[in-house]
Amino acid sequence: MSSRRSLWKYILDEFRRIEQELRSMEEEFYIKLKGVEVMRGCITPLYNVYESGDELIITADMPGTSKEEIDITVGEDYVKIEAPCRSPVRKIGEGKYILHIRLPVEIDQENVKARYKEGVLEIIARKKMKGVKIKVE
């Protein structure tokens, strides 16, 4: 019996180690990607994701673009945003906002709204309902 427990403990510990290693690799990848973004003039905007009741709200700071130029793609568990950005500083010139966000919950892709005002993009999505209430007859 104890050999079974120790086997399961070993397996779980190994999965945790692999998970840590993958997270570390992911962090290294994004650090390297940031360097490429800077060289190419791409910018990852500051953003926030939070839940409010049955909605998921995403805000992103994207000054220097217009709402007509913002390209938003949504999936059940992600949002991808791309748009050109312009800086009044001549050294920076023109770049591109690129943002890919993994969402903490699945969303209903048919119920997503976006608005852009004063340099801030706001996306409001309805959360996908996991369960359905059934009436007992």
Secondary structure as GFF3:
##gff-version 3
##sequence-region A 1 137
A	DSSP	alpha_helix	2	40	.	.	.	ID=ss1
A	DSSP	beta_strand	42	43	.	.	.	ID=ss2
A	DSSP	beta_strand	47	52	.	.	.	ID=ss3
A	DSSP	beta_strand	55	61	.	.	.	ID=ss4
A	DSSP	three_ten_helix	67	69	.	.	.	ID=ss5
A	DSSP	beta_strand	71	74	.	.	.	ID=ss6
A	DSSP	beta_strand	78	86	.	.	.	ID=ss7
A	DSSP	beta_strand	94	102	.	.	.	ID=ss8
A	DSSP	beta_strand	107	117	.	.	.	ID=ss9
A	DSSP	beta_strand	120	127	.	.	.	ID=ss10
###
